Amino acid sequence: WRKVLRELRGIRSFVLCCAGMTCTTFVLGGVAAWAPYYIFEREARFQITPEAVSKLADRKATDGTPVIHPNLITKIRPLISADILTTGDLKARLAQSELTPDEQKQYRAQIFEAVTASESITLGRIGLIFGGIVVVSGLAATLFGGWLGDKYRDQTRGSYFKVCGYGALVAFPPFVAMLFVPFPYAWGCVFLAVFFLFINTGPANTILANVTRHQIRATAFAINILIIHALGDAISPPLIGLVGDYASLGTALLACSFLILIAGVLWIRGAKYLDEDTAAISKAESEMPQLER
């Protein structure tokens, strides 16, 4: 493993491609975990009615115990009113209640879901729309990115890197826009951001295959997968959630968006090394004795 890592470390195309993939995997993991809830907090409206509080009190765990202790329900009942609340209003009401900060943090998701107004969009509905957009745009982008990289392979130096890099740069504006543009128009921004974040899938994996010897190619892919997930979508949801606790989910996602720009720069920089690294691997493999090949 150490020998393989030393070899991969010396392949600039591999290092830059892996770094770019790590950045976008971090973003995609965080978006998958938090974007639906962020949209819900932005767009949902709430009403603390007797029926909503009763619904909250009736929720049971698998062993039959209440999800929220009756003492906490007692603290919530004084908040009942006919007012239609935004997320900020609801948070302010909860802050003024007898619920402790720890209780508010622990049960906020259950409370928000239970007191969602009847005419409001729900978290489940948002998840369904968001999931549909990710499936359609992700599949289309994966096919389009692979086709585009192959199309310009013989015409443009480092075409696979450029498709990844410029795709990431194009993804940045709609990603930021979705945090500010009102819905339903923001759904279009979500589609474009996800599309251009997935456009690198085919070209990036082609780069990894083209710049590694066949004897270590499977190991190289395994190392890449380990790195992009360990430093990407494995840690982004808790980190974004932590920033969201101290600031807001909007702030956390906005800060996360700059990794898209970093990925774009890394990939564009890699374009000048790809042809050289690919040729070096082809030459090394062609010079091997037939038995080794």
Order of alpha helices (4+ residues) and beta strands (2+ residues): alpha-alpha-alpha-alpha-alpha-alpha-alpha-alpha-alpha-alpha-alpha-alpha-alpha
